[in-house]
């Protein structure tokens, strides 16, 4: 670890650090690119650091220096999956924040950027509050990132557009497969335990609806196995092969997960596969062939199906976050706002981190259809610009 030996009160430039938290996405490295690209041009920044593997790396003083990374390598960040600096879900205690501050002072780090989702924004806010309470001259800003799209205030989060494109493209191709050999019910399990944004995005598979899912179930709606079976039976009256997309977090009207937890480690609870459970239910109760599919992590950081808009916006929020924190803003997250007018365009605003910390944004009622087994045209129009082209034109002679 490179240690800077100088006093905090020195007239030399202060240093900046980026910390990734939570699951990676297809564009988290694009935000990292945005931060570094901007910070390298600002004379107020000395060294540019990253915490190796998240907050745990910072607490261990495992820092990666990125100040002199070549432009060629920086460009590669935009097409690199996962996170180039590592991430974590480390549980933190009150004393950890004070330890972080001591380490930040040791390395003359004045500017701190957290890139992540709900848990990471909570960490961002708590570090800000600790700095404020102890009257420390450290500025903290959050960069939105989550494939689940459940961060509050921001119109959408970088990472979602690419995950949405992945599920829409994959479901589209699956629908072609099922129509080609229409002999079973296929249940696809999408990510998003408490918010159904990715599940809903599967509806973008085909505007004509021929190669789009027949049924979609979101965690925002209490799930009834009886209604599910009735819906499937109704679809099978006109089709011999159907595709159903469900959220991994389906719960009944009492709020209990429809698949019991398998085990728990710390604060994390692990559940069985919803797709397998519902496929087996179809076989058992309807006597019809069924199978479950679960893209899982495959859809989280796919560069092949990366959304171009998602990349551009991830770079944008990274640059805006760096600009804000270096200019002295703190206790904020950079949020995306959708502007009114013709076409799709966005702007950013710095929102109070307290409005974001651990608040989950759910799919609103106006995006869910009346029968609670699909989405509305309003959702399609909202989501389309974020996803982009979902694949090459296809043909069927049937």
KEKOL-848533 format. One record per residue (C-alpha): x, y, z; residue number from 1. Coordinates in nm, 3 decimals. Layout:
<nodes>
(node (X,Y,Z),NUM);
...
</nodes>
This chain:
<nodes>
(node (0.000,0.000,0.000),1);
(node (0.134,0.342,-0.097),2);
(node (0.123,0.577,0.199),3);
(node (0.127,0.953,0.152),4);
(node (0.333,1.124,0.422),5);
(node (0.199,1.478,0.444),6);
(node (-0.018,1.678,0.676),7);
(node (-0.387,1.742,0.622),8);
(node (-0.332,2.114,0.629),9);
(node (-0.086,2.104,0.340),10);
(node (-0.149,2.324,0.033),11);
(node (-0.101,2.024,-0.192),12);
(node (-0.400,1.872,-0.373),13);
(node (-0.626,1.635,-0.183),14);
(node (-0.690,1.277,-0.285),15);
(node (-1.004,1.097,-0.403),16);
(node (-1.127,0.742,-0.348),17);
(node (-1.394,0.530,-0.519),18);
(node (-1.563,0.245,-0.331),19);
(node (-1.789,-0.014,-0.494),20);
(node (-2.058,-0.190,-0.296),21);
(node (-2.307,-0.471,-0.360),22);
(node (-2.349,-0.679,-0.673),23);
(node (-2.169,-0.562,-0.989),24);
(node (-2.350,-0.469,-1.310),25);
(node (-2.269,-0.437,-1.678),26);
(node (-2.191,-0.067,-1.634),27);
(node (-2.048,-0.017,-1.284),28);
(node (-1.704,0.008,-1.445),29);
(node (-1.842,0.276,-1.678),30);
(node (-1.918,0.495,-1.376),31);
(node (-1.567,0.424,-1.250),32);
(node (-1.442,0.540,-1.589),33);
(node (-1.644,0.861,-1.552),34);
(node (-1.500,0.934,-1.209),35);
(node (-1.138,0.877,-1.313),36);
(node (-1.173,1.061,-1.645),37);
(node (-1.306,1.371,-1.469),38);
(node (-1.079,1.357,-1.164),39);
(node (-0.768,1.340,-1.385),40);
(node (-0.858,1.679,-1.533),41);
(node (-0.919,1.860,-1.204),42);
(node (-0.614,2.021,-1.041),43);
(node (-0.781,2.000,-0.700),44);
(node (-0.726,1.622,-0.703),45);
(node (-0.390,1.469,-0.621),46);
(node (-0.406,1.089,-0.615),47);
(node (-0.700,0.881,-0.735),48);
(node (-0.760,0.568,-0.529),49);
(node (-1.000,0.276,-0.527),50);
(node (-1.074,0.054,-0.230),51);
(node (-0.992,-0.305,-0.320),52);
(node (-1.309,-0.513,-0.271),53);
(node (-1.525,-0.244,-0.117),54);
(node (-1.541,-0.112,0.238),55);
(node (-1.350,-0.415,0.367),56);
(node (-1.056,-0.315,0.152),57);
(node (-1.065,0.039,0.285),58);
(node (-1.069,-0.083,0.645),59);
(node (-0.772,-0.308,0.567),60);
(node (-0.596,-0.017,0.391),61);
(node (-0.589,-0.214,0.067),62);
(node (-0.593,0.070,-0.181),63);
(node (-0.542,0.063,-0.557),64);
(node (-0.388,0.373,-0.712),65);
(node (-0.546,0.469,-1.044),66);
(node (-0.394,0.814,-1.096),67);
(node (-0.169,0.719,-1.384),68);
(node (-0.380,0.454,-1.555),69);
(node (-0.346,0.499,-1.932),70);
(node (-0.632,0.628,-2.144),71);
(node (-0.632,0.297,-2.334),72);
(node (-0.697,0.100,-2.015),73);
(node (-0.959,0.346,-1.901),74);
(node (-1.153,0.295,-2.225),75);
(node (-1.154,-0.079,-2.160),76);
(node (-1.349,-0.022,-1.839),77);
(node (-1.661,0.051,-2.045),78);
(node (-1.656,-0.299,-2.191),79);
(node (-1.540,-0.489,-1.883),80);
(node (-1.801,-0.691,-1.686),81);
(node (-1.817,-0.705,-1.308),82);
(node (-1.605,-0.450,-1.126),83);
(node (-1.238,-0.389,-1.198),84);
(node (-1.169,-0.287,-0.838),85);
(node (-1.382,-0.543,-0.655),86);
(node (-1.687,-0.501,-0.436),87);
(node (-1.836,-0.640,-0.116),88);
(node (-2.137,-0.667,0.112),89);
(node (-1.942,-0.617,0.435),90);
(node (-2.158,-0.560,0.745),91);
(node (-2.040,-0.245,0.922),92);
(node (-2.062,-0.129,1.282),93);
(node (-2.059,0.226,1.419),94);
(node (-1.689,0.211,1.507),95);
(node (-1.602,0.110,1.149),96);
(node (-1.703,0.454,1.023),97);
(node (-1.469,0.627,1.264),98);
(node (-1.192,0.389,1.158),99);
(node (-1.262,0.476,0.794),100);
(node (-1.222,0.844,0.871),101);
(node (-0.885,0.784,1.036),102);
(node (-0.768,0.590,0.730),103);
(node (-0.897,0.858,0.493),104);
(node (-0.699,1.121,0.685),105);
(node (-0.391,0.901,0.685),106);
(node (-0.396,0.892,0.304),107);
(node (-0.502,1.257,0.268),108);
(node (-0.830,1.152,0.106),109);
(node (-1.082,1.435,0.111),110);
(node (-1.321,1.314,-0.159),111);
(node (-1.512,0.987,-0.120),112);
(node (-1.743,0.832,-0.380),113);
(node (-1.962,0.530,-0.308),114);
(node (-2.100,0.348,-0.612),115);
(node (-2.382,0.107,-0.533),116);
(node (-2.743,0.035,-0.442),117);
(node (-2.956,0.066,-0.129),118);
(node (-2.707,-0.081,0.118),119);
(node (-2.420,0.119,-0.028),120);
(node (-2.617,0.445,-0.012),121);
(node (-2.689,0.363,0.353),122);
(node (-2.313,0.328,0.410),123);
(node (-2.254,0.651,0.220),124);
(node (-2.503,0.834,0.439),125);
(node (-2.364,0.696,0.762),126);
(node (-2.008,0.795,0.671),127);
(node (-2.132,1.143,0.585),128);
(node (-2.316,1.170,0.919),129);
(node (-2.008,1.050,1.108),130);
(node (-1.788,1.307,0.932),131);
(node (-2.044,1.575,1.013),132);
(node (-2.070,1.470,1.378),133);
(node (-1.693,1.468,1.421),134);
(node (-1.652,1.789,1.218),135);
(node (-1.420,1.623,0.967),136);
(node (-1.329,1.790,0.639),137);
(node (-1.427,1.497,0.416),138);
(node (-1.686,1.512,0.136),139);
(node (-1.901,1.207,0.052),140);
(node (-2.120,1.153,-0.256),141);
(node (-2.317,0.850,-0.380),142);
(node (-2.327,0.717,-0.738),143);
(node (-2.643,0.516,-0.817),144);
(node (-2.597,0.156,-0.930),145);
(node (-2.834,-0.136,-0.919),146);
(node (-2.965,-0.378,-1.176),147);
(node (-3.279,-0.411,-0.960),148);
(node (-3.367,-0.043,-1.024),149);
(node (-3.500,-0.007,-0.669),150);
(node (-3.312,0.309,-0.562),151);
(node (-3.546,0.590,-0.455),152);
(node (-3.568,0.939,-0.612),153);
(node (-3.372,0.864,-0.931),154);
(node (-3.586,0.794,-1.240),155);
(node (-3.383,0.477,-1.293),156);
(node (-3.044,0.341,-1.193),157);
(node (-2.741,0.262,-1.411),158);
(node (-2.720,-0.115,-1.442),159);
(node (-3.092,-0.163,-1.490),160);
(node (-3.103,-0.086,-1.863),161);
(node (-2.851,-0.360,-1.943),162);
(node (-3.018,-0.614,-1.713),163);
(node (-3.354,-0.526,-1.872),164);
(node (-3.207,-0.573,-2.219),165);
(node (-3.067,-0.911,-2.117),166);
(node (-3.399,-1.045,-1.984),167);
(node (-3.598,-0.906,-2.279),168);
(node (-3.359,-1.050,-2.538),169);
(node (-3.330,-1.387,-2.364),170);
(node (-3.707,-1.422,-2.323),171);
(node (-3.761,-1.326,-2.686),172);
(node (-3.530,-1.603,-2.803),173);
(node (-3.691,-1.846,-2.559),174);
(node (-4.035,-1.760,-2.699),175);
(node (-3.911,-1.851,-3.049),176);
(node (-3.786,-2.181,-2.908),177);
(node (-4.116,-2.260,-2.736),178);
(node (-4.321,-2.172,-3.043),179);
(node (-4.095,-2.398,-3.249),180);
(node (-4.160,-2.694,-3.019),181);
(node (-4.476,-2.601,-2.825),182);
(node (-4.499,-2.886,-2.579),183);
(node (-4.446,-2.732,-2.237),184);
(node (-4.485,-2.443,-1.996),185);
(node (-4.153,-2.267,-1.933),186);
(node (-4.120,-2.061,-1.614),187);
(node (-3.836,-1.806,-1.617),188);
(node (-3.719,-1.668,-1.282),189);
(node (-3.595,-1.308,-1.299),190);
(node (-3.383,-1.121,-1.046),191);
(node (-3.533,-0.864,-0.811),192);
(node (-3.651,-0.999,-0.477),193);
(node (-3.863,-0.706,-0.359),194);
(node (-3.904,-0.498,-0.675),195);
(node (-4.015,-0.638,-1.009),196);
(node (-3.848,-0.402,-1.255),197);
(node (-3.639,-0.668,-1.430),198);
(node (-3.928,-0.914,-1.437),199);
(node (-4.147,-0.644,-1.594),200);
(node (-3.881,-0.565,-1.855),201);
(node (-3.929,-0.911,-2.007),202);
(node (-4.243,-0.764,-2.168),203);
(node (-4.018,-0.573,-2.409),204);
(node (-3.926,-0.901,-2.580),205);
(node (-4.158,-0.832,-2.874),206);
(node (-4.385,-0.534,-2.950),207);
(node (-4.624,-0.760,-3.141),208);
(node (-4.654,-0.974,-2.822),209);
(node (-4.617,-1.293,-3.026),210);
(node (-4.268,-1.356,-2.889),211);
(node (-4.321,-1.193,-2.551),212);
(node (-4.406,-1.374,-2.225),213);
(node (-4.764,-1.493,-2.188),214);
(node (-4.775,-1.418,-1.816),215);
(node (-4.568,-1.195,-1.586),216);
(node (-4.581,-1.197,-1.206),217);
(node (-4.422,-0.921,-0.997),218);
(node (-4.338,-0.926,-0.624),219);
(node (-4.543,-0.607,-0.576),220);
(node (-4.859,-0.821,-0.614),221);
(node (-4.942,-1.094,-0.358),222);
(node (-4.904,-1.424,-0.541),223);
(node (-5.175,-1.689,-0.548),224);
(node (-5.080,-2.035,-0.670),225);
(node (-5.448,-2.102,-0.743),226);
(node (-5.477,-1.796,-0.968),227);
(node (-5.145,-1.883,-1.132),228);
(node (-5.275,-2.228,-1.225),229);
(node (-5.599,-2.080,-1.355),230);
(node (-5.404,-1.830,-1.567),231);
(node (-5.187,-2.108,-1.710),232);
(node (-5.491,-2.327,-1.783),233);
(node (-5.657,-2.037,-1.965),234);
(node (-5.349,-1.977,-2.183),235);
(node (-5.320,-2.348,-2.263),236);
(node (-5.667,-2.337,-2.418),237);
(node (-5.523,-2.148,-2.715),238);
(node (-5.152,-2.236,-2.703),239);
(node (-4.973,-2.565,-2.636),240);
(node (-4.651,-2.393,-2.527),241);
(node (-4.631,-2.083,-2.308),242);
(node (-4.365,-1.872,-2.137),243);
(node (-4.413,-1.731,-1.788),244);
(node (-4.173,-1.483,-1.622),245);
(node (-4.177,-1.453,-1.244),246);
(node (-3.983,-1.259,-0.984),247);
(node (-3.751,-1.445,-0.751),248);
(node (-3.926,-1.274,-0.459),249);
(node (-4.289,-1.381,-0.499),250);
(node (-4.480,-1.386,-0.170),251);
(node (-4.837,-1.474,-0.073),252);
(node (-5.102,-1.237,0.064),253);
(node (-4.954,-1.272,0.413),254);
(node (-4.612,-1.166,0.289),255);
(node (-4.460,-1.513,0.321),256);
(node (-4.227,-1.627,0.037),257);
(node (-4.393,-1.900,-0.171),258);
(node (-4.068,-2.097,-0.151),259);
(node (-3.929,-2.149,0.199),260);
(node (-3.576,-2.026,0.286),261);
(node (-3.301,-2.285,0.242),262);
(node (-3.053,-2.133,0.485),263);
(node (-2.934,-1.805,0.634),264);
(node (-2.584,-1.662,0.662),265);
(node (-2.556,-1.346,0.873),266);
(node (-2.823,-1.104,0.752),267);
(node (-2.866,-1.280,0.418),268);
(node (-3.144,-1.534,0.364),269);
(node (-3.125,-1.776,0.071),270);
(node (-3.438,-1.912,-0.093),271);
(node (-3.507,-2.203,-0.325),272);
(node (-3.582,-2.155,-0.694),273);
(node (-3.926,-2.010,-0.770),274);
(node (-3.905,-2.130,-1.130),275);
(node (-3.854,-2.494,-1.033),276);
(node (-4.128,-2.475,-0.771),277);
(node (-4.386,-2.335,-1.013),278);
(node (-4.285,-2.570,-1.295),279);
(node (-4.332,-2.865,-1.059),280);
(node (-4.668,-2.721,-0.953),281);
(node (-4.785,-2.716,-1.315),282);
(node (-4.675,-3.076,-1.363),283);
(node (-4.839,-3.192,-1.041),284);
(node (-5.167,-2.999,-1.057),285);
(node (-5.225,-2.969,-1.432),286);
(node (-5.049,-3.279,-1.556),287);
(node (-4.869,-3.071,-1.818),288);
(node (-4.502,-3.078,-1.907),289);
(node (-4.313,-2.784,-1.757),290);
(node (-3.962,-2.669,-1.682),291);
(node (-3.793,-2.385,-1.496),292);
(node (-3.516,-2.156,-1.618),293);
(node (-3.310,-1.913,-1.409),294);
(node (-3.063,-1.674,-1.577),295);
(node (-2.947,-1.553,-1.234),296);
(node (-2.604,-1.394,-1.242),297);
(node (-2.584,-1.436,-1.620),298);
(node (-2.811,-1.135,-1.656),299);
(node (-2.635,-0.913,-1.405),300);
(node (-2.322,-0.807,-1.589),301);
(node (-2.352,-0.922,-1.951),302);
(node (-2.134,-0.708,-2.176),303);
(node (-2.267,-0.879,-2.490),304);
(node (-2.615,-0.743,-2.417),305);
(node (-2.499,-0.418,-2.259),306);
(node (-2.730,-0.123,-2.326),307);
(node (-2.557,0.167,-2.500),308);
(node (-2.776,0.418,-2.316),309);
(node (-2.689,0.248,-1.989),310);
(node (-2.316,0.290,-2.058),311);
(node (-2.352,0.657,-2.148),312);
(node (-2.558,0.734,-1.839),313);
(node (-2.325,0.540,-1.609),314);
(node (-2.031,0.745,-1.736),315);
(node (-2.238,1.061,-1.697),316);
(node (-2.331,1.003,-1.330),317);
(node (-1.969,0.906,-1.254),318);
(node (-1.841,1.236,-1.394),319);
(node (-2.116,1.438,-1.226),320);
(node (-2.046,1.270,-0.891),321);
(node (-1.675,1.347,-0.917),322);
(node (-1.748,1.706,-1.013),323);
(node (-1.990,1.746,-0.719),324);
(node (-1.767,1.597,-0.451),325);
(node (-1.457,1.789,-0.563),326);
(node (-1.663,2.108,-0.559),327);
(node (-1.747,2.049,-0.194),328);
(node (-2.091,1.887,-0.207),329);
(node (-2.150,1.613,0.048),330);
(node (-2.425,1.389,0.182),331);
(node (-2.585,1.361,-0.161),332);
(node (-2.648,1.105,-0.436),333);
(node (-2.645,1.191,-0.805),334);
(node (-2.994,1.108,-0.939),335);
(node (-3.119,1.086,-1.296),336);
(node (-3.420,1.294,-1.399),337);
(node (-3.617,1.234,-1.717),338);
(node (-3.680,1.561,-1.900),339);
(node (-4.013,1.649,-2.060),340);
(node (-4.039,1.709,-2.433),341);
(node (-3.988,1.517,-2.753),342);
(node (-3.759,1.215,-2.745),343);
(node (-3.569,1.076,-2.452),344);
(node (-3.316,1.281,-2.261),345);
(node (-3.207,1.304,-1.900),346);
(node (-3.032,1.537,-1.660),347);
(node (-2.883,1.489,-1.314),348);
(node (-2.950,1.639,-0.976),349);
(node (-2.785,1.593,-0.637),350);
(node (-3.046,1.461,-0.391),351);
(node (-3.015,1.436,-0.012),352);
(node (-2.873,1.094,0.075),353);
(node (-3.128,1.065,0.358),354);
(node (-3.402,1.040,0.096),355);
(node (-3.232,0.737,-0.059),356);
(node (-3.090,0.535,0.231),357);
(node (-3.256,0.191,0.243),358);
(node (-3.575,0.303,0.067),359);
(node (-3.685,0.055,-0.200),360);
(node (-3.861,0.186,-0.510),361);
(node (-4.128,-0.060,-0.624),362);
(node (-4.302,-0.091,-0.960),363);
(node (-4.602,0.148,-0.937),364);
(node (-4.963,0.040,-0.993),365);
(node (-4.992,0.224,-1.324),366);
(node (-4.721,-0.003,-1.468),367);
(node (-4.910,-0.324,-1.373),368);
(node (-5.206,-0.453,-1.577),369);
(node (-5.557,-0.495,-1.435),370);
(node (-5.536,-0.874,-1.415),371);
(node (-5.206,-0.849,-1.220),372);
(node (-5.026,-1.090,-1.453),373);
(node (-4.856,-0.848,-1.688),374);
(node (-4.756,-0.485,-1.744),375);
(node (-4.912,-0.183,-1.910),376);
(node (-4.823,0.004,-2.226),377);
(node (-4.719,0.292,-2.000),378);
(node (-4.442,0.076,-1.855),379);
(node (-4.329,-0.032,-2.202),380);
(node (-4.296,0.330,-2.314),381);
(node (-4.107,0.421,-1.995),382);
(node (-3.863,0.130,-2.025),383);
(node (-3.794,0.117,-2.400),384);
(node (-3.539,0.404,-2.415),385);
(node (-3.326,0.244,-2.145),386);
(node (-3.296,-0.093,-2.319),387);
(node (-3.224,-0.006,-2.680),388);
(node (-3.217,-0.265,-2.956),389);
(node (-3.292,-0.611,-2.818),390);
(node (-3.162,-0.812,-3.110),391);
(node (-3.157,-0.878,-3.481),392);
(node (-3.476,-0.904,-3.683),393);
(node (-3.606,-1.261,-3.700),394);
(node (-3.839,-1.450,-3.931),395);
(node (-4.104,-1.722,-3.900),396);
(node (-4.292,-1.893,-4.184),397);
(node (-4.565,-2.026,-3.955),398);
</nodes>
